[in-house]
């Protein structure tokens, strides 16, 4: 059966009943969107502050491949398995973006018998959070152009406006556009662009804010452009942050849904894992930790991107500390990193598997020795994996002292991840965390970039032209030097070259651009050919999505 067919067969519980039964949450704290999805009130989450935190488990993965790793599926399967062995557990995930859903990647609600539901709603409009973020972002865009049209008291240099527009679709034609055409009544002609909503700084701010007031303040501190005297112009100087916060007042509340096995999940926010920090909201994660003994969350892409940003941005800003990391891999993906072609991944190949294991080893090293966290490797099992391949993988990892657990949650749900759940609990109870950041606040921005590049990516050096170095130094001198860095690079390699598989070392990390996200409070460092507005593939997933004769959605994966 397809994912959507499995999801439709689920016996869902009314979300308000489930929340009351499992965690004693009263109806008055639940804001329902139909029977099976709801928002949790911020007042209720605030009331939990005196409670002790549960254990936070971070699920990350090896470097992504076209073969897929199943990180979200593993997160859900592990959450169901922990509940299955009697551990009160909540899952925390990001919301899917419509761009990938209609593009190449498909939905992001898990797969097989490890899914969050209602699957169609979660993958499509859900509770409207992304629409609210898009409206708030584009309201600011409109206010900028309107301000300039009516006299420009802030003296915008139209060549240095750094606030564009967003839409939650993949549309390459919008990467560079001209606005203000058609005469003086329509504004002034200038070059503009679109990003996808998940790349918006508003999205990053919503996910890092700890209250509505914090959200409003951060929105006001966003830099939207520069004057002719090169003075930064902030959103609050346009009096935009109040109206933007109004549009986001419901979006900041976490969304509550359930898994196929009727366990609770909070799904909230969805920032990119390269141009932003790639984690669900601080509010959702912090609230879940007050409710449950264990919270399972994930970070986007591989451990070099999502997990590093989880540690150095989300944990740094929020005070959250994971107890353990689950590192997801597949034998198929490891063979791909060892040089196997995508068409040959179902064939036994011990040589390419052994070569590809270096990618897993690099990620394990980063998690254990640079983040200071205990690590368990979860092998998301496929039917074509052979006993010889499994034996080789376990042998190669054994000398690292890391547990390797085979998982069948895609086919069996929580039952298929029971061994993983038991291993995770035992590891948390026996191996203390020595959590640490990759760099310290007091280091310069350039030193922080270098540390991530050399320690996490295995690069030999970072290179940038004089203009970019000067811009980084300028940000340092202007008082932003304490900010963490958010490096945007390809997710398909430790390097900036997506064709370099495995665990390349000694490569150079080239910086192409830097952007200051003063509201989100990090410096975006763009390396290589990173796009903030993806395009659609030749045959997009949208081509298969339709309504059948009974009005049901088909083709959503």
VENRA-V378368 format. One record per residue. N is the residue number from 1. RES is the residue in one small letter. PHI is phi in degrees with one decimal (NA if undefined). PSI is psi as a letter, one per 30 degrees, with the letter a starting at -180 (999 if undefined). D_LAST is the distance of its C-alpha to the last C-alpha in Angstrom with 1 decimal. Layout:
# VENRA-V378368
n: (N | N)
res: (RES | RES)
phi: (PHI | PHI)
psi: (PSI | PSI)
d_last: (D_LAST | D_LAST)
This chain:
# VENRA-V378368
n: (1 | 2 | 3 | 4 | 5 | 6 | 7 | 8 | 9 | 10 | 11 | 12 | 13 | 14 | 15 | 16 | 17 | 18 | 19 | 20 | 21 | 22 | 23 | 24 | 25 | 26 | 27 | 28 | 29 | 30 | 31 | 32 | 33 | 34 | 35 | 36 | 37 | 38 | 39 | 40 | 41 | 42 | 43 | 44 | 45 | 46 | 47 | 48 | 49 | 50 | 51 | 52 | 53 | 54 | 55 | 56 | 57 | 58 | 59 | 60 | 61 | 62 | 63 | 64 | 65 | 66 | 67 | 68 | 69 | 70 | 71 | 72 | 73 | 74 | 75 | 76 | 77 | 78 | 79 | 80 | 81 | 82 | 83 | 84 | 85 | 86 | 87 | 88 | 89 | 90 | 91 | 92 | 93 | 94 | 95 | 96 | 97 | 98 | 99 | 100 | 101 | 102 | 103 | 104 | 105 | 106 | 107 | 108 | 109 | 110 | 111 | 112 | 113 | 114 | 115 | 116 | 117 | 118 | 119 | 120 | 121 | 122 | 123 | 124 | 125 | 126 | 127 | 128 | 129 | 130 | 131 | 132 | 133 | 134 | 135 | 136 | 137 | 138 | 139 | 140 | 141 | 142 | 143 | 144 | 145 | 146 | 147 | 148 | 149 | 150 | 151 | 152 | 153 | 154 | 155 | 156 | 157 | 158 | 159 | 160 | 161 | 162 | 163 | 164 | 165 | 166 | 167 | 168 | 169 | 170 | 171 | 172 | 173 | 174 | 175 | 176 | 177 | 178 | 179 | 180 | 181 | 182 | 183 | 184 | 185 | 186 | 187 | 188 | 189 | 190 | 191 | 192 | 193 | 194 | 195 | 196 | 197 | 198 | 199 | 200 | 201 | 202 | 203 | 204 | 205 | 206 | 207 | 208 | 209 | 210 | 211 | 212 | 213 | 214 | 215 | 216 | 217 | 218 | 219 | 220 | 221 | 222 | 223 | 224 | 225 | 226 | 227 | 228 | 229 | 230 | 231 | 232 | 233 | 234 | 235 | 236 | 237 | 238 | 239 | 240 | 241 | 242 | 243 | 244 | 245 | 246 | 247 | 248 | 249 | 250 | 251 | 252 | 253 | 254 | 255 | 256 | 257 | 258 | 259 | 260 | 261 | 262 | 263 | 264 | 265 | 266 | 267 | 268 | 269 | 270 | 271 | 272 | 273 | 274 | 275 | 276 | 277 | 278 | 279 | 280 | 281 | 282 | 283 | 284 | 285 | 286 | 287 | 288 | 289 | 290 | 291 | 292 | 293 | 294 | 295 | 296 | 297 | 298 | 299 | 300 | 301 | 302 | 303 | 304 | 305 | 306 | 307 | 308 | 309 | 310 | 311 | 312 | 313 | 314 | 315 | 316 | 317 | 318 | 319 | 320 | 321 | 322 | 323 | 324 | 325 | 326 | 327 | 328 | 329 | 330 | 331 | 332 | 333 | 334 | 335 | 336 | 337 | 338 | 339 | 340 | 341 | 342 | 343 | 344 | 345 | 346 | 347 | 348 | 349 | 350 | 351 | 352 | 353 | 354 | 355 | 356 | 357 | 358 | 359 | 360 | 361 | 362 | 363 | 364 | 365 | 366 | 367 | 368 | 369 | 370 | 371 | 372 | 373 | 374 | 375 | 376 | 377 | 378 | 379 | 380 | 381 | 382 | 383 | 384 | 385 | 386 | 387 | 388 | 389 | 390 | 391 | 392 | 393 | 394 | 395 | 396 | 397 | 398 | 399 | 400 | 401 | 402 | 403 | 404 | 405 | 406 | 407 | 408 | 409 | 410 | 411 | 412 | 413 | 414 | 415 | 416 | 417 | 418 | 419 | 420 | 421 | 422 | 423 | 424 | 425 | 426 | 427 | 428 | 429 | 430 | 431 | 432 | 433 | 434 | 435 | 436 | 437 | 438 | 439 | 440 | 441 | 442 | 443 | 444 | 445 | 446 | 447 | 448 | 449 | 450 | 451 | 452 | 453 | 454 | 455 | 456 | 457 | 458 | 459 | 460 | 461 | 462 | 463 | 464 | 465 | 466 | 467 | 468 | 469 | 470 | 471 | 472 | 473 | 474 | 475 | 476 | 477 | 478 | 479 | 480 | 481 | 482 | 483 | 484 | 485 | 486 | 487 | 488 | 489 | 490 | 491 | 492 | 493 | 494 | 495 | 496 | 497 | 498 | 499 | 500 | 501 | 502 | 503 | 504 | 505 | 506 | 507 | 508 | 509 | 510 | 511 | 512 | 513 | 514 | 515 | 516 | 517 | 518 | 519 | 520 | 521 | 522 | 523 | 524 | 525 | 526 | 527 | 528 | 529 | 530 | 531 | 532 | 533 | 534 | 535 | 536 | 537 | 538 | 539 | 540 | 541 | 542 | 543 | 544 | 545 | 546 | 547 | 548 | 549 | 550 | 551 | 552 | 553 | 554 | 555 | 556 | 557)
res: (x | x | x | x | x | x | x | x | x | x | x | x | x | x | x | x | x | x | x | x | x | x | x | x | x | x | x | x | x | x | x | x | x | x | x | x | x | x | x | x | x | x | x | x | x | x | x | x | x | x | x | x | x | x | x | x | x | x | x | x | x | x | x | x | x | x | x | x | x | x | x | x | x | x | x | x | x | x | x | x | x | x | x | x | x | x | x | x | x | x | x | x | x | x | x | x | x | x | x | x | x | x | x | x | x | x | x | x | x | x | x | x | x | x | x | x | x | x | x | x | x | x | x | x | x | x | x | x | x | x | x | x | x | x | x | x | x | x | x | x | x | x | x | x | x | x | x | x | x | x | x | x | x | x | x | x | x | x | x | x | x | x | x | x | x | x | x | x | x | x | x | x | x | x | x | x | x | x | x | x | x | x | x | x | x | x | x | x | x | x | x | x | x | x | x | x | x | x | x | x | x | x | x | x | x | x | x | x | x | x | x | x | x | x | x | x | x | x | x | x | x | x | x | x | x | x | x | x | x | x | x | x | x | x | x | x | x | x | x | x | x | x | x | x | x | x | x | x | x | x | x | x | x | x | x | x | x | x | x | x | x | x | x | x | x | x | x | x | x | x | x | x | x | x | x | x | x | x | x | x | x | x | x | x | x | x | x | x | x | x | x | x | x | x | x | x | x | x | x | x | x | x | x | x | x | x | x | x | x | x | x | x | x | x | x | x | x | x | x | x | x | x | x | x | x | x | x | x | x | x | x | x | x | x | x | x | x | x | x | x | x | x | x | x | x | x | x | x | x | x | x | x | x | x | x | x | x | x | x | x | x | x | x | x | x | x | x | x | x | x | x | x | x | x | x | x | x | x | x | x | x | x | x | x | x | x | x | x | x | x | x | x | x | x | x | x | x | x | x | x | x | x | x | x | x | x | x | x | x | x | x | x | x | x | x | x | x | x | x | x | x | x | x | x | x | x | x | x | x | x | x | x | x | x | x | x | x | x | x | x | x | x | x | x | x | x | x | x | x | x | x | x | x | x | x | x | x | x | x | x | x | x | x | x | x | x | x | x | x | x | x | x | x | x | x | x | x | x | x | x | x | x | x | x | x | x | x | x | x | x | x | x | x | x | x | x | x | x | x | x | x | x | x | x | x | x | x | x | x | x | x | x | x | x | x | x | x | x | x | x | x | x | x | x | x | x | x | x | x | x | x | x | x | x | x | x | x | x | x | x | x | x | x | x | x | x | x | x | x | x | x | x | x | x | x | x | x)
phi: (NA | -78.9 | -56.8 | -68.4 | -68.2 | -63.0 | -61.6 | -68.3 | -84.3 | -66.1 | -95.6 | -77.5 | -98.7 | -60.0 | -64.0 | -66.3 | -65.2 | -65.4 | -64.4 | -71.0 | -66.1 | -82.4 | -130.8 | 67.5 | -80.3 | -71.6 | -54.2 | -67.7 | -95.0 | -104.3 | -109.8 | -72.9 | -116.7 | 83.8 | -88.2 | -120.0 | -146.2 | -158.1 | -110.0 | -91.8 | -70.6 | -68.1 | -62.0 | -65.5 | -61.7 | -62.8 | -69.3 | -90.1 | -59.1 | -78.5 | -78.7 | -77.1 | -75.0 | -80.8 | -89.3 | -101.2 | -112.0 | -98.9 | -101.9 | -133.8 | -152.6 | -69.0 | -60.2 | -58.0 | -136.9 | -62.0 | -74.3 | 81.3 | -115.0 | 77.8 | -66.6 | -65.1 | -59.3 | -67.9 | -58.4 | -69.3 | -60.3 | -65.1 | -60.3 | -64.1 | -66.1 | -62.1 | -62.6 | -65.0 | -97.3 | 89.9 | -102.9 | -62.7 | -136.5 | -122.5 | -97.9 | -122.8 | -129.1 | -84.3 | -79.9 | -69.1 | -96.6 | -66.2 | -58.3 | -62.5 | -60.6 | -92.4 | -100.2 | -102.6 | -76.5 | 84.6 | -71.5 | -140.1 | -111.1 | 89.3 | -160.9 | 60.5 | -99.0 | -126.2 | -133.1 | -99.6 | -136.6 | -71.7 | -59.5 | -62.2 | -62.8 | -61.3 | -76.1 | -106.5 | -82.2 | 50.9 | -103.8 | 86.1 | -59.3 | -65.9 | -64.4 | -64.1 | -64.0 | -60.5 | -65.5 | -63.2 | -61.1 | -74.2 | -61.1 | -63.0 | -59.1 | -65.5 | -67.0 | -62.6 | -63.6 | -66.4 | -60.9 | -67.9 | -60.5 | -99.6 | 117.7 | 59.2 | -62.3 | -84.9 | 60.4 | -59.7 | -89.1 | -63.4 | -77.6 | -121.3 | -72.6 | -118.0 | -120.5 | -101.3 | -124.1 | -137.0 | -151.0 | -91.8 | -145.7 | -84.0 | -148.0 | -62.6 | -66.3 | -96.6 | -61.9 | -136.3 | -137.9 | -113.0 | -118.9 | 79.2 | -79.9 | 104.8 | 107.5 | -64.9 | -68.3 | -102.2 | 100.5 | -127.1 | -68.1 | -159.0 | -78.9 | -140.3 | -158.7 | -120.2 | -110.0 | -75.6 | -55.2 | -67.9 | -94.4 | -69.2 | -64.2 | -60.9 | -62.0 | -62.1 | -64.4 | -57.5 | -80.4 | -102.9 | -75.2 | -109.2 | -166.1 | -64.1 | -66.8 | -62.7 | -58.5 | -61.0 | -64.7 | -64.9 | -59.4 | -65.8 | -87.2 | -66.3 | -85.9 | -107.8 | 175.6 | -134.1 | -79.9 | -63.7 | -89.5 | 68.4 | -83.1 | -65.8 | -110.7 | -98.7 | -59.9 | -70.2 | -72.5 | -95.3 | 55.5 | -94.2 | -66.9 | -65.3 | -64.6 | -63.8 | -63.3 | -60.8 | -65.4 | -104.1 | -64.4 | -92.4 | -62.4 | -77.3 | -82.7 | -64.8 | -97.0 | -110.3 | -136.3 | -139.4 | -90.0 | -58.9 | -98.0 | 63.4 | -101.9 | -77.3 | -139.2 | -102.1 | -121.8 | -155.8 | 79.0 | -162.7 | -68.3 | -51.8 | -93.7 | -120.3 | -74.9 | -130.2 | -99.3 | 66.6 | -132.7 | -68.6 | -70.8 | -62.0 | -59.6 | -66.7 | -64.8 | -64.4 | -65.6 | -61.0 | -65.1 | -79.7 | -93.1 | -114.2 | -75.5 | -134.8 | -125.4 | -108.9 | -130.7 | -134.9 | -125.6 | -66.5 | 57.5 | -82.4 | -67.4 | -73.3 | -103.1 | -59.8 | -66.7 | -62.1 | -71.8 | -56.9 | -71.4 | -84.1 | -113.2 | -64.1 | -66.4 | -61.9 | -79.9 | -105.7 | 85.6 | -68.3 | -138.7 | -71.3 | -88.4 | -164.0 | -117.6 | -101.8 | -103.6 | -90.8 | -145.2 | -126.9 | -64.2 | -58.4 | -66.5 | -64.9 | -64.7 | -62.9 | -67.3 | -86.9 | 111.5 | -69.0 | -76.4 | -58.4 | -74.5 | -112.1 | -72.4 | -85.3 | -96.1 | -61.7 | -154.2 | -68.7 | -66.8 | -68.9 | -61.5 | -62.5 | -66.8 | -76.6 | -61.9 | -59.8 | -65.7 | -61.1 | -63.9 | -63.1 | -66.1 | -60.5 | -61.2 | -62.2 | -62.8 | -80.7 | -98.1 | -106.2 | -96.4 | 69.1 | -116.9 | -60.1 | -138.3 | -124.1 | -93.7 | -106.7 | -93.6 | -73.8 | -79.6 | -115.2 | -63.9 | -86.6 | -65.4 | -99.3 | -62.2 | -65.2 | -67.3 | -63.2 | -61.9 | -63.4 | -61.4 | -62.9 | -64.5 | -67.6 | -88.0 | -56.4 | -72.4 | -84.5 | 72.7 | -112.3 | -71.1 | -114.9 | -122.5 | -81.0 | -126.2 | -124.9 | -66.7 | -59.6 | -91.4 | -120.9 | 70.2 | -58.0 | -58.3 | -75.2 | -118.5 | -62.1 | -62.0 | -62.2 | -60.6 | -64.9 | -65.8 | -62.3 | -62.3 | -61.1 | -65.9 | -62.8 | -74.7 | -113.5 | -118.5 | -69.5 | -77.1 | -120.3 | -52.8 | -152.7 | -86.0 | -73.0 | -145.9 | -104.8 | -56.3 | -74.4 | -72.4 | -72.1 | -57.7 | -64.7 | -63.8 | -64.4 | -58.8 | -62.9 | -65.9 | -63.4 | -64.2 | -83.1 | -81.6 | -92.5 | -90.5 | 76.8 | -75.6 | -88.9 | -164.1 | -111.4 | -122.8 | -157.5 | -75.4 | -60.3 | -63.8 | -70.0 | -60.6 | -65.4 | -65.8 | -63.3 | -64.8 | -62.3 | -61.2 | -61.3 | -70.8 | -83.2 | 101.6 | -101.2 | -64.4 | -82.0 | -68.6 | -72.2 | -109.0 | -119.6 | -85.2 | -102.2 | -146.4 | -58.1 | -83.1 | -90.8 | -158.3 | -66.7 | -92.8 | -91.2 | -104.4 | -63.3 | -86.3 | -86.4 | -86.4 | 73.4 | -135.0 | -62.1 | -133.5 | 76.0 | -80.7 | -104.5 | -99.7 | -90.6 | -89.9 | -98.2 | -164.8 | -129.2 | -131.8 | -93.2 | -98.3 | -72.7 | -80.6 | -72.1 | 69.8 | -152.1 | -101.7 | -86.4 | -116.1 | -92.8 | -123.1 | 71.5 | -99.7 | -96.6 | -109.4 | -96.1 | -132.1 | -67.7 | -109.6 | -84.7 | -74.2 | -57.9 | -120.8 | -70.4 | -58.9 | -57.9 | -65.2 | -98.9 | -86.1 | -159.7 | -110.2 | -84.5 | -64.1 | -99.6 | 81.4 | -90.9 | -73.6 | -128.3 | 85.2 | -82.3 | -119.6)
psi: (l | l | e | e | e | e | e | f | f | k | j | k | k | k | e | e | e | e | e | e | e | e | g | g | k | l | e | f | f | k | j | k | i | a | f | g | k | l | k | k | k | e | e | e | e | e | f | g | f | f | l | k | k | a | k | k | k | k | k | a | l | l | k | l | l | f | f | k | f | h | e | e | e | e | e | e | e | e | e | e | e | e | e | f | g | g | j | j | k | k | k | j | l | l | k | l | k | f | d | e | e | f | c | e | e | a | l | h | g | a | l | b | g | i | l | k | l | j | e | e | e | e | f | c | f | b | g | g | e | e | e | e | e | e | e | e | e | f | e | e | e | e | e | e | e | e | e | e | e | h | f | h | f | f | h | k | j | f | f | g | k | g | j | b | l | l | k | h | l | j | j | f | f | g | e | k | l | k | l | g | l | g | l | f | f | g | a | k | k | l | k | a | l | k | l | l | e | f | f | k | f | e | e | e | e | e | f | f | k | g | l | e | e | e | e | e | e | e | e | f | f | k | k | f | a | k | l | f | g | g | k | k | k | l | e | f | f | g | h | f | e | e | e | e | e | e | f | g | f | e | f | f | k | k | k | k | a | l | l | f | g | h | k | k | k | k | j | k | l | h | k | k | g | e | f | a | f | h | l | l | k | e | e | e | e | e | e | e | f | f | e | l | e | k | k | k | l | l | k | l | a | l | f | f | d | e | e | e | e | e | e | f | d | e | e | e | f | f | g | k | j | k | f | l | k | k | j | k | l | l | e | e | e | e | e | e | f | g | f | k | l | e | f | g | f | f | k | k | j | e | e | e | e | e | e | f | f | f | e | e | e | e | e | e | e | e | e | e | f | e | f | h | k | l | k | k | k | j | j | j | k | l | f | f | k | l | e | e | e | e | e | e | e | e | e | e | f | e | f | f | g | k | k | k | k | k | k | h | f | e | f | f | b | e | e | f | g | e | e | e | e | e | e | e | e | e | e | e | f | f | j | k | k | h | k | l | l | e | l | l | e | f | l | l | e | e | e | e | e | e | e | e | e | e | e | e | f | g | l | e | l | k | k | k | l | e | e | e | e | e | e | e | e | e | e | e | f | g | g | g | f | f | k | l | k | j | k | j | l | k | f | g | l | f | a | g | j | f | f | j | a | b | i | k | l | g | l | k | j | k | k | f | l | k | k | j | i | f | e | f | h | l | k | k | j | k | k | a | i | k | k | f | j | l | l | k | l | e | i | l | f | f | f | f | k | l | k | a | f | g | g | k | k | l | f | k | 999)
d_last: (11.1 | 7.3 | 6.0 | 6.5 | 9.7 | 10.9 | 10.6 | 12.5 | 15.2 | 16.0 | 19.5 | 19.4 | 22.7 | 24.1 | 23.5 | 27.2 | 28.4 | 26.3 | 27.5 | 31.1 | 31.0 | 29.6 | 31.2 | 33.8 | 32.3 | 34.2 | 32.7 | 34.5 | 32.4 | 29.1 | 28.0 | 25.6 | 22.9 | 22.7 | 22.8 | 19.9 | 19.9 | 23.0 | 24.9 | 27.6 | 30.9 | 32.4 | 35.7 | 34.4 | 32.9 | 36.3 | 38.1 | 36.6 | 38.2 | 40.9 | 38.7 | 38.2 | 35.0 | 32.9 | 31.5 | 28.8 | 26.5 | 24.7 | 21.7 | 21.5 | 20.9 | 22.5 | 22.2 | 18.6 | 18.0 | 15.7 | 15.4 | 13.7 | 15.5 | 13.3 | 15.4 | 13.5 | 12.8 | 16.5 | 17.6 | 16.3 | 17.6 | 20.9 | 21.2 | 20.9 | 23.2 | 25.8 | 25.9 | 26.3 | 29.4 | 30.9 | 30.1 | 29.2 | 26.1 | 23.9 | 20.7 | 20.6 | 17.5 | 16.9 | 15.1 | 12.0 | 13.3 | 12.3 | 13.5 | 11.0 | 8.1 | 9.8 | 11.2 | 10.5 | 8.9 | 5.5 | 5.6 | 8.4 | 9.0 | 9.4 | 8.2 | 10.1 | 13.2 | 13.3 | 11.3 | 12.9 | 13.0 | 13.0 | 9.3 | 9.3 | 12.5 | 11.9 | 9.2 | 11.5 | 15.3 | 15.7 | 19.6 | 20.3 | 21.2 | 19.9 | 21.7 | 24.8 | 24.7 | 24.3 | 27.3 | 29.4 | 28.9 | 29.7 | 32.6 | 34.2 | 33.8 | 35.5 | 38.3 | 39.0 | 39.6 | 41.5 | 43.7 | 44.7 | 45.3 | 47.7 | 50.0 | 48.1 | 50.1 | 48.0 | 48.8 | 45.3 | 45.4 | 42.8 | 42.3 | 41.2 | 38.7 | 35.8 | 33.6 | 31.2 | 28.5 | 24.7 | 21.7 | 18.1 | 16.8 | 17.2 | 20.5 | 22.9 | 25.6 | 26.1 | 26.9 | 30.6 | 32.1 | 35.5 | 36.1 | 39.3 | 40.2 | 42.4 | 45.5 | 46.8 | 45.5 | 41.9 | 42.6 | 43.2 | 41.4 | 39.6 | 36.7 | 33.6 | 29.9 | 26.5 | 24.2 | 20.7 | 21.1 | 20.0 | 22.9 | 25.4 | 28.2 | 27.9 | 24.5 | 26.3 | 29.3 | 27.4 | 25.9 | 29.3 | 31.5 | 33.1 | 34.3 | 34.4 | 37.7 | 36.4 | 33.5 | 36.2 | 38.4 | 35.8 | 34.7 | 38.4 | 38.8 | 36.3 | 38.1 | 37.4 | 40.1 | 43.6 | 47.0 | 49.4 | 51.1 | 47.8 | 47.6 | 44.0 | 43.1 | 41.0 | 38.8 | 41.4 | 44.1 | 42.3 | 42.1 | 38.3 | 37.1 | 38.2 | 36.3 | 33.2 | 33.5 | 33.8 | 30.5 | 28.9 | 30.9 | 28.0 | 25.2 | 27.2 | 26.8 | 24.1 | 21.3 | 21.4 | 18.6 | 18.2 | 16.3 | 15.7 | 19.3 | 20.7 | 21.5 | 21.7 | 19.7 | 20.7 | 18.1 | 20.2 | 20.4 | 18.4 | 20.9 | 20.3 | 21.4 | 23.7 | 25.3 | 25.3 | 25.2 | 21.5 | 22.0 | 21.4 | 24.6 | 27.9 | 28.6 | 25.6 | 26.4 | 30.1 | 29.8 | 27.7 | 30.4 | 33.0 | 31.3 | 30.1 | 31.7 | 28.6 | 25.9 | 23.0 | 21.5 | 19.9 | 20.8 | 18.8 | 19.0 | 21.8 | 24.9 | 26.9 | 25.0 | 23.2 | 25.6 | 28.7 | 27.9 | 27.2 | 30.6 | 32.6 | 31.2 | 29.6 | 32.0 | 34.9 | 34.5 | 33.7 | 35.7 | 32.7 | 33.2 | 30.7 | 32.3 | 30.1 | 27.3 | 24.7 | 23.9 | 20.7 | 20.9 | 19.9 | 22.5 | 20.3 | 20.2 | 23.9 | 24.8 | 23.2 | 25.4 | 28.3 | 28.0 | 26.0 | 24.1 | 20.4 | 21.1 | 23.4 | 21.5 | 21.3 | 25.1 | 27.5 | 29.1 | 31.2 | 32.7 | 29.7 | 28.4 | 31.8 | 31.7 | 28.3 | 29.2 | 31.2 | 28.0 | 27.4 | 31.2 | 31.2 | 28.6 | 30.4 | 33.6 | 32.3 | 31.1 | 34.3 | 37.0 | 35.9 | 34.0 | 36.2 | 33.6 | 33.2 | 30.3 | 28.4 | 26.2 | 23.1 | 22.0 | 18.4 | 19.3 | 18.0 | 19.6 | 21.4 | 23.1 | 26.8 | 29.6 | 31.5 | 28.8 | 28.3 | 32.1 | 32.5 | 30.0 | 31.6 | 35.0 | 34.3 | 33.0 | 35.7 | 38.5 | 36.6 | 37.0 | 33.3 | 31.6 | 28.7 | 26.6 | 24.2 | 21.2 | 19.1 | 17.2 | 13.8 | 15.7 | 18.4 | 17.4 | 20.4 | 22.7 | 21.2 | 22.1 | 25.5 | 27.5 | 25.7 | 26.5 | 30.1 | 30.5 | 29.3 | 31.7 | 34.6 | 34.1 | 34.1 | 37.3 | 39.1 | 38.1 | 38.9 | 37.0 | 39.0 | 36.7 | 37.7 | 36.6 | 36.6 | 39.2 | 41.5 | 41.8 | 45.3 | 44.3 | 44.2 | 41.0 | 41.8 | 42.4 | 39.1 | 37.2 | 39.3 | 38.6 | 34.8 | 35.1 | 37.7 | 36.8 | 33.0 | 32.2 | 35.3 | 36.7 | 40.4 | 40.8 | 39.3 | 40.6 | 40.9 | 43.3 | 46.2 | 44.6 | 41.6 | 43.8 | 46.1 | 43.2 | 42.1 | 45.8 | 46.1 | 43.3 | 45.0 | 48.4 | 47.0 | 46.0 | 42.3 | 43.1 | 42.0 | 38.4 | 35.7 | 34.1 | 30.4 | 30.0 | 27.4 | 26.8 | 24.2 | 21.8 | 22.1 | 25.7 | 28.5 | 30.3 | 29.6 | 29.0 | 25.4 | 27.0 | 29.0 | 27.1 | 28.5 | 30.9 | 33.0 | 36.2 | 38.9 | 36.8 | 37.6 | 35.3 | 36.1 | 35.8 | 35.1 | 35.1 | 35.5 | 34.5 | 35.9 | 33.7 | 36.7 | 34.9 | 32.2 | 35.2 | 34.0 | 34.7 | 31.8 | 32.8 | 30.9 | 31.3 | 30.4 | 28.1 | 25.7 | 24.1 | 23.6 | 21.9 | 19.2 | 18.9 | 16.2 | 15.9 | 17.5 | 14.4 | 12.1 | 8.5 | 10.4 | 12.1 | 9.5 | 8.9 | 11.8 | 13.9 | 15.4 | 19.1 | 18.9 | 17.2 | 13.9 | 10.6 | 8.8 | 6.2 | 3.8 | 0.0)
